[in-house]
Amino acid sequence: MKVKIQIQKIGKRKIADLPLLIFIIIAFAIFLTLCFLPKNNAQAEERIEKRPPETKIDLSLPPLNETKETIKKGETLSDILSRYDFSSTEIHKLRTEVKPVYDLAKIKEGREIRIYKNRDDTISAIEYDIDSDNYLHIQKEKGIYEAIEKKLLYETEIHMIWGRIENNLPNAITREGEKEALAYELSEIFAWDVDFYIDLRKGDSFKILFEKKFLKGKFVGYGAVQAAEFTNQGQTYKAFRYSYPDTKETDYFNGEGESLRREFLKSPFKYTPRITSRFSYSRLHPVRKVYRPHYGVDYAARVGTPVHSTADGTVLFSGWSGASGRMIKIRHKNNYETMYLHLRRCYVKKGDKVKAEDKIGEVGASGEVSGPHLDYRIKYAGKYINPLAHRFKPVKPLRPEFLEGFKLLAQSYSVYFDAPLIILSSF
């Protein structure tokens, strides 16, 4: 049934006829509704009964009880799981079935193990923090322990601080509310240009754009320093982190794409201790009390302080060498050699390949010495050179095909460094 209402005719009627027309329309609508209603309530109920019953699905997982265990010195997996009613047979089964993914005999002191229990007190899952970025997840499925290595889901925030040096870098960093670890990160970035003990001056300044990592809202450490600026004795050094899109290799470059790395680090320490004796052609020997050349730089440091290789190379000698005590000698490219004297312990042996910053030994007091220190020496073309004065060449610059993209990235970071402090305070 079609209803056609000619609106144009309404306008020609008297206003008094309009209520009558509205009444007719409403009555007609009620008539149509009654025609399509069920004959009685029984019909309506029958239709409702024929509908499929609604099924409620509970998508929520049963709550798990989490217990955390921090591994103590000398503690094994058996020691921990036995407290949760694991039999020795079951522990052996777990270790055997998980071993293709991770050897649980290698759990380390200070790491965390998490035990998850169901409501009926049965073990649902076990997790172990392999390192700062990865953890092992173990679950029992159909009587077999299945393990998978997963990434820790960190929340990463970008922060920036800036400040001035009063006495040393760690104090300046902590004064800005950060940890000393960030100072060591910064010193490593500029280690080829600045010796953070002998070169540092009061009034030197820094700016750092860096990542902070959080796990479940708790700060757990620093990520990468994205960009940094350090002004030392009036000279400003800039560093921008860049990862090649193809190889994913990452390094730090200055604004022009030149690598911050040189052939040699300025110091064999992560953070340089006090210098007690410099390179000299005539120095009073502290033990023999005679004047003789001193072809190295002496760094006073506690026994056991880690010593690092200052460049890539091959170990030529590692062991006892008379008055030099325990010594390591490394051959490097371009006709250089480095020597590390009076060590307590050597971590490398003849023929080993080492990289710059690799830990190769520990400070000691072996040989003819008056106290614990490191005597660090460098030869070039067979002759001793002054490690503090020699000008080392930079390594290869940024690859040309990526230079344009790098400069855009560096400019975006520089906006923060060049902006007024009032803007940075709201960053």
ZAMARGU-4260 file (C-alpha; in steps of 0.2 Angstrom, whole numbers, plus 5000, padded with zeros to 4 digits):
<rodrens>
0) 5000/5000/5000 | 5007/5017/4995 | 5002/5033/5003 | 5005/5049/4993 | 5003/5065/5002
5) 5003/5080/4991 | 5010/5093/5002 | 5007/5107/4990 | 4988/5105/4992 | 4990/5107/5011
10) 4995/5125/5008 | 4979/5129/4999 | 4968/5122/5013 | 4963/5132/5028 | 4974/5131/5044
15) 4959/5123/5053 | 4960/5108/5042 | 4978/5104/5047 | 4974/5095/5063 | 4962/5083/5054
20) 4976/5078/5042 | 4988/5075/5056 | 4975/5064/5065 | 4972/5054/5049 | 4991/5050/5046
25) 4993/5044/5064 | 4978/5033/5063 | 4984/5025/5047 | 5001/5022/5055 | 4993/5013/5070
30) 4983/5002/5058 | 4999/4996/5049 | 5007/4992/5065 | 4992/4982/5071 | 4992/4972/5055
35) 5010/4965/5058 | 5009/4962/5076 | 5007/4943/5082 | 4989/4937/5084 | 4991/4934/5103
40) 5004/4934/5117 | 5007/4915/5114 | 5013/4919/5096 | 5025/4932/5103 | 5032/4920/5116
45) 5034/4906/5103 | 5045/4917/5093 | 5056/4921/5108 | 5057/4903/5112 | 5064/4899/5095
50) 5078/4911/5097 | 5095/4902/5100 | 5100/4904/5119 | 5113/4917/5122 | 5130/4910/5127
55) 5141/4921/5139 | 5159/4919/5135 | 5171/4923/5149 | 5187/4930/5141 | 5196/4934/5157
60) 5211/4923/5161 | 5212/4916/5179 | 5223/4926/5190 | 5241/4920/5193 | 5251/4922/5209
65) 5268/4929/5205 | 5283/4925/5217 | 5300/4933/5213 | 5316/4925/5218 | 5333/4934/5217
70) 5347/4921/5214 | 5360/4922/5228 | 5378/4918/5227 | 5381/4899/5225 | 5362/4896/5223
75) 5356/4883/5209 | 5340/4881/5200 | 5337/4865/5211 | 5339/4875/5227 | 5326/4887/5221
80) 5313/4875/5214 | 5314/4863/5228 | 5306/4876/5239 | 5291/4874/5227 | 5289/4856/5230
85) 5299/4851/5214 | 5307/4834/5215 | 5324/4831/5209 | 5317/4820/5195 | 5306/4834/5189
90) 5320/4847/5190 | 5331/4836/5180 | 5317/4834/5167 | 5314/4853/5166 | 5333/4856/5164
95) 5335/4843/5150 | 5319/4848/5140 | 5324/4867/5141 | 5342/4865/5137 | 5341/4866/5118
100) 5334/4884/5121 | 5344/4889/5137 | 5356/4880/5149 | 5348/4883/5166 | 5365/4877/5174
105) 5371/4895/5169 | 5359/4905/5179 | 5368/4919/5187 | 5369/4928/5204 | 5358/4943/5206
110) 5346/4939/5191 | 5328/4936/5195 | 5317/4921/5193 | 5298/4923/5193 | 5287/4908/5198
115) 5268/4909/5192 | 5255/4899/5201 | 5237/4895/5197 | 5223/4897/5209 | 5225/4878/5214
120) 5243/4882/5219 | 5250/4872/5204 | 5265/4880/5194 | 5259/4889/5178 | 5275/4896/5171
125) 5293/4900/5176 | 5303/4915/5169 | 5321/4919/5171 | 5330/4935/5166 | 5344/4930/5154
130) 5351/4948/5153 | 5345/4966/5154 | 5335/4964/5137 | 5330/4945/5136 | 5321/4933/5147
135) 5317/4914/5147 | 5298/4909/5148 | 5295/4891/5152 | 5278/4883/5152 | 5273/4864/5154
140) 5262/4858/5139 | 5255/4840/5139 | 5268/4835/5151 | 5283/4843/5142 | 5292/4859/5147
145) 5293/4871/5132 | 5304/4886/5133 | 5305/4902/5122 | 5317/4917/5124 | 5308/4933/5124
150) 5312/4952/5124 | 5308/4962/5140 | 5295/4975/5135 | 5303/4991/5141 | 5295/5008/5140
155) 5307/5020/5133 | 5307/5039/5136 | 5318/5052/5128 | 5326/5064/5141 | 5338/5078/5140
160) 5350/5086/5153 | 5363/5100/5152 | 5375/5106/5165 | 5393/5112/5169 | 5408/5104/5177
165) 5413/5109/5195 | 5425/5095/5199 | 5421/5080/5189 | 5409/5073/5176 | 5400/5060/5188
170) 5396/5073/5200 | 5389/5085/5187 | 5378/5071/5180 | 5371/5066/5197 | 5368/5085/5201
175) 5356/5085/5187 | 5346/5070/5194 | 5354/5056/5184 | 5365/5041/5188 | 5384/5040/5187
180) 5381/5027/5173 | 5376/5041/5161 | 5393/5049/5164 | 5402/5034/5159 | 5391/5033/5143
185) 5396/5051/5139 | 5414/5048/5143 | 5415/5033/5131 | 5407/5043/5117 | 5420/5056/5118
190) 5435/5045/5123 | 5444/5048/5107 | 5444/5067/5110 | 5444/5070/5128 | 5453/5062/5143
195) 5440/5065/5157 | 5453/5066/5170 | 5468/5077/5163 | 5458/5087/5150 | 5443/5092/5161
200) 5442/5110/5167 | 5429/5119/5179 | 5416/5127/5168 | 5416/5114/5154 | 5398/5110/5149
205) 5388/5096/5142 | 5371/5093/5134 | 5364/5075/5132 | 5349/5068/5123 | 5347/5050/5129
210) 5335/5036/5132 | 5328/5030/5149 | 5321/5013/5151 | 5307/5008/5162 | 5299/4991/5166
215) 5282/4991/5174 | 5284/5010/5178 | 5301/5007/5187 | 5317/5015/5180 | 5329/5000/5176
220) 5343/5009/5166 | 5348/5019/5151 | 5346/5016/5133 | 5356/5024/5119 | 5363/5041/5120
225) 5355/5049/5104 | 5365/5065/5103 | 5378/5074/5115 | 5388/5090/5115 | 5403/5093/5126
230) 5413/5109/5127 | 5430/5106/5134 | 5443/5121/5136 | 5433/5131/5124 | 5432/5118/5111
235) 5415/5110/5107 | 5413/5092/5102 | 5396/5085/5095 | 5391/5067/5093 | 5376/5060/5084
240) 5371/5042/5084 | 5367/5034/5068 | 5363/5016/5062 | 5365/5011/5044 | 5349/5006/5037
245) 5356/4991/5028 | 5369/4983/5040 | 5361/4991/5056 | 5379/4995/5062 | 5379/5009/5074
250) 5392/5023/5078 | 5394/5041/5083 | 5398/5055/5071 | 5401/5073/5071 | 5389/5085/5062
255) 5399/5083/5046 | 5398/5064/5046 | 5416/5061/5052 | 5418/5047/5064 | 5422/5051/5082
260) 5433/5036/5083 | 5452/5038/5081 | 5465/5025/5079 | 5467/5024/5098 | 5457/5029/5113
265) 5465/5042/5124 | 5466/5031/5139 | 5466/5012/5143 | 5452/5015/5157 | 5434/5018/5155
270) 5436/5033/5167 | 5454/5039/5168 | 5462/5038/5185 | 5475/5050/5191 | 5491/5052/5181
275) 5507/5050/5192 | 5520/5051/5179 | 5521/5056/5161 | 5531/5052/5146 | 5549/5058/5148
280) 5567/5056/5142 | 5574/5058/5159 | 5564/5053/5175 | 5570/5048/5192 | 5565/5030/5194
285) 5555/5027/5210 | 5564/5011/5215 | 5581/5012/5208 | 5583/5031/5211 | 5592/5034/5195
290) 5587/5046/5181 | 5582/5036/5165 | 5569/5038/5151 | 5551/5034/5155 | 5543/5029/5139
295) 5525/5028/5145 | 5511/5036/5156 | 5508/5030/5174 | 5490/5029/5180 | 5487/5027/5198
300) 5473/5015/5201 | 5467/5002/5214 | 5472/4984/5212 | 5459/4975/5201 | 5454/4991/5191
305) 5450/4984/5173 | 5462/4989/5159 | 5456/4990/5141 | 5464/4989/5124 | 5465/5006/5116
310) 5463/4999/5099 | 5459/4984/5088 | 5474/4972/5087 | 5483/4955/5090 | 5491/4950/5106
315) 5510/4948/5104 | 5514/4944/5122 | 5505/4941/5138 | 5514/4936/5154 | 5529/4940/5165
320) 5542/4952/5159 | 5555/4955/5172 | 5555/4973/5180 | 5539/4976/5170 | 5530/4963/5179
325) 5515/4955/5171 | 5513/4964/5154 | 5503/4963/5138 | 5509/4969/5121 | 5497/4971/5107
330) 5501/4974/5088 | 5489/4986/5079 | 5487/4991/5061 | 5498/5006/5053 | 5513/5000/5063
335) 5508/5003/5081 | 5511/4993/5096 | 5504/4996/5114 | 5511/4989/5130 | 5502/4988/5147
340) 5514/4985/5162 | 5513/4980/5181 | 5497/4970/5179 | 5489/4959/5192 | 5480/4948/5180
345) 5480/4945/5161 | 5464/4941/5152 | 5471/4937/5135 | 5485/4926/5128 | 5497/4927/5113
350) 5488/4927/5097 | 5471/4933/5103 | 5462/4946/5093 | 5455/4961/5103 | 5444/4976/5099
355) 5446/4993/5106 | 5438/4994/5124 | 5440/4975/5126 | 5445/4971/5144 | 5462/4963/5144
360) 5468/4964/5161 | 5468/4971/5179 | 5479/4985/5187 | 5492/4977/5199 | 5509/4980/5207
365) 5520/4967/5199 | 5538/4970/5194 | 5548/4985/5200 | 5535/4997/5207 | 5532/5008/5222
370) 5513/5005/5222 | 5499/4999/5211 | 5497/5008/5195 | 5497/5005/5176 | 5512/5010/5165
375) 5504/5012/5147 | 5516/5014/5132 | 5514/5015/5113 | 5527/5012/5099 | 5525/5019/5081
380) 5537/5012/5068 | 5547/5004/5082 | 5550/5020/5092 | 5541/5025/5108 | 5529/5040/5106
385) 5520/5051/5119 | 5502/5043/5121 | 5496/5060/5127 | 5503/5071/5113 | 5502/5060/5098
390) 5489/5065/5085 | 5480/5049/5080 | 5470/5048/5063 | 5451/5046/5063 | 5444/5030/5056
395) 5433/5030/5041 | 5419/5043/5040 | 5400/5040/5037 | 5397/5031/5020 | 5393/5044/5007
400) 5376/5037/5001 | 5369/5040/5019 | 5376/5057/5022 | 5361/5067/5017 | 5349/5057/5028
405) 5362/5058/5043 | 5363/5077/5042 | 5344/5079/5042 | 5344/5068/5058 | 5359/5078/5066
410) 5349/5094/5062 | 5334/5088/5071 | 5344/5084/5086 | 5353/5100/5086 | 5337/5110/5087
415) 5336/5104/5106 | 5354/5109/5109 | 5353/5126/5100 | 5336/5131/5108 | 5335/5143/5122
420) 5335/5135/5140 | 5317/5141/5143 | 5311/5130/5129 | 5322/5115/5134 | 5314/5116/5152
425) 5298/5111/5145 | 5305/5096/5135
</rodrens>
